[in-house]
Amino acid sequence: MNYNDSIGAIGVGIILLAYFLNIFSFIKKDGNFYFILNIIGASIACFASYLIHYMPFIVLEATWAIVSILGLFKNIKKPQA
């Protein structure tokens, strides 16, 4: 596995970890930690896609990161009960 593959595997691994933790109810889908894991994972995967010049996944992962950032900000601004 080369450098680009390793970076991509780490990013995708973090996204899958967030999904796994959510599906098995270890973290909430609307919790800050879920959004943070998605932001980090998608950003790393986006960088790996940039390194190999694969535009479809650059767009996909950048969008995933941006939507997660927006979700995190929305969650932070939400009034706590």
C-alpha positions as CSV (number, residue, x, y, z in Angstrom):
1,M,0.0,0.0,0.0
2,N,1.4,3.4,-1.0
3,Y,1.2,6.7,0.8
4,N,-2.0,7.8,-1.1
5,D,-3.7,4.5,-0.3
6,S,-2.7,4.7,3.4
7,I,-4.1,8.3,3.7
8,G,-7.3,7.3,2.0
9,A,-7.7,4.2,4.1
10,I,-7.3,6.2,7.3
11,G,-10.0,8.8,6.2
12,V,-12.5,6.1,5.0
13,G,-11.7,4.1,8.2
14,I,-12.7,7.1,10.4
15,I,-15.9,7.6,8.4
16,L,-16.8,3.9,8.8
17,L,-15.9,4.0,12.5
18,A,-18.4,6.9,12.9
19,Y,-21.0,4.9,11.0
20,F,-20.4,1.7,13.1
21,L,-20.5,3.6,16.4
22,N,-23.8,5.2,15.4
23,I,-25.5,2.1,14.1
24,F,-24.7,0.2,17.3
25,S,-25.8,3.2,19.4
26,F,-22.4,4.0,20.9
27,I,-22.8,7.6,19.7
28,K,-25.7,9.7,18.6
29,K,-26.2,10.5,15.0
30,D,-26.9,14.1,16.0
31,G,-24.0,14.3,18.5
32,N,-21.0,16.5,18.1
33,F,-18.6,13.5,18.2
34,Y,-20.4,11.9,15.2
35,F,-20.0,15.2,13.2
36,I,-16.4,15.6,14.2
37,L,-15.5,12.1,13.1
38,N,-17.2,12.7,9.8
39,I,-15.4,16.0,9.3
40,I,-12.0,14.5,10.0
41,G,-12.6,11.3,8.0
42,A,-14.0,13.1,5.0
43,S,-11.3,15.7,5.0
44,I,-8.6,13.1,5.0
45,A,-10.3,11.1,2.3
46,C,-10.7,14.3,0.3
47,F,-7.0,15.0,0.6
48,A,-6.2,11.4,-0.5
49,S,-8.5,11.9,-3.5
50,Y,-6.7,15.1,-4.3
51,L,-3.4,13.4,-4.2
52,I,-4.5,10.9,-6.9
53,H,-6.3,13.6,-8.9
54,Y,-9.7,11.8,-8.7
55,M,-12.2,14.6,-9.0
56,P,-15.5,12.6,-8.3
57,F,-14.3,11.7,-4.9
58,I,-12.8,15.1,-4.2
59,V,-16.3,16.5,-4.7
60,L,-17.9,13.7,-2.7
61,E,-15.6,13.9,0.3
62,A,-15.5,17.7,0.3
63,T,-19.3,17.8,0.2
64,W,-19.4,15.2,3.0
65,A,-17.1,17.4,5.1
66,I,-18.9,20.6,4.4
67,V,-22.3,19.1,5.3
68,S,-20.8,17.7,8.5
69,I,-19.4,21.1,9.4
70,L,-22.8,22.6,8.9
71,G,-24.4,19.9,10.9
72,L,-21.9,20.5,13.7
73,F,-22.6,24.2,13.8
74,K,-26.3,23.7,13.7
75,N,-26.0,21.2,16.6
76,I,-23.8,23.6,18.6
77,K,-26.3,26.4,18.2
78,K,-29.3,24.2,19.1
79,P,-30.7,25.1,22.5
80,Q,-29.8,22.4,25.1
81,A,-32.8,21.1,27.1
